Structure formats: structure tokens, C-alpha cells
Amino acid sequence: MAETPESLVLEHLGPIRTDIAVLRTDMREVKERLGILEQQYASLSRRIDLVYERVERIEKRLELTPAP
């Protein structure tokens, strides 16, 4: 006897829900990792800014910058 359309839909719905659950888990992990990368980038950017400021001060003391 042939399956009814309802049972075919339910048969396919289960694996689709499982796939969606796996994708949600993966997306959470990706978002967490992206957040960590953003924090590290911001920290590195701040450190580079501080180094740049220090280099500017050193250049001024050594009179390596052009006069205004």
C-alpha cells in the first residue's frame, strides 16, 4: 500500500529539523569565534596605536620629523 502524503511529509520533516539543529549549533560556534577575533583585533589595534604614538614622540625628540 502506498504511503499517504502526510506520512511522506513527516518522514522528510524529521531529518530537516535535525539538519537545522546542527546548523544552529554551528552558527553559535561561528559567532563565538568571530566575537573572539573581533576582541583580539580591537586589542591589537589599540596596541598598534600606542606604538605609533610612542614612535611619533621619539621622532620629535630626535628631530626626525619635518618642521611645521
C-alpha positions as CSV (number, residue, x, y, z in Angstrom):
1,M,0.0,0.0,0.0
2,A,1.3,3.5,-0.9
3,E,2.2,5.9,1.9
4,T,-0.1,8.8,2.4
5,P,1.2,12.3,1.6
6,E,1.1,13.2,5.3
7,S,3.5,10.4,6.3
8,L,5.9,11.4,3.5
9,V,6.0,14.9,4.7
10,L,6.6,13.8,8.3
11,E,9.3,11.4,7.1
12,H,11.2,14.3,5.5
13,L,10.5,16.8,8.2
14,G,12.5,14.9,10.9
15,P,15.8,15.0,9.0
16,I,15.2,18.6,8.0
17,R,14.8,19.5,11.7
18,T,17.9,17.6,12.6
19,D,19.9,19.5,9.9
20,I,18.6,22.8,11.2
21,A,19.6,22.0,14.7
22,V,23.1,21.2,13.6
23,L,23.3,24.4,11.6
24,R,22.1,26.4,14.7
25,T,24.9,24.8,16.8
26,D,27.5,25.5,14.1
27,M,26.3,29.2,13.8
28,R,26.6,29.7,17.6
29,E,30.2,28.4,17.4
30,V,31.0,30.6,14.4
31,K,29.5,33.7,16.2
32,E,31.5,33.0,19.3
33,R,34.7,32.6,17.4
34,L,34.0,35.7,15.4
35,G,33.5,37.6,18.6
36,I,36.8,36.4,19.9
37,L,38.5,37.5,16.7
38,E,36.9,41.0,17.0
39,Q,38.1,41.4,20.5
40,Q,41.6,40.3,19.6
41,Y,41.6,42.7,16.6
42,A,40.5,45.6,18.8
43,S,43.2,44.8,21.3
44,L,45.9,44.6,18.6
45,S,44.6,47.9,17.1
46,R,44.9,49.7,20.4
47,R,48.4,48.3,20.9
48,I,49.5,49.5,17.4
49,D,48.1,52.9,18.1
50,L,50.1,53.1,21.3
51,V,53.3,52.1,19.4
52,Y,52.6,54.7,16.7
53,E,52.2,57.4,19.4
54,R,55.5,56.4,21.0
55,V,57.3,56.4,17.7
56,E,56.0,59.9,17.0
57,R,57.3,61.1,20.3
58,I,60.7,59.5,19.7
59,E,60.9,61.1,16.2
60,K,60.1,64.6,17.7
61,R,62.7,64.2,20.4
62,L,65.3,63.2,17.8
63,E,64.1,66.0,15.5
64,L,63.4,63.5,12.7
65,T,60.0,65.0,11.8
66,P,59.8,67.9,9.3
67,A,59.2,71.3,10.9
68,P,55.7,72.6,10.7
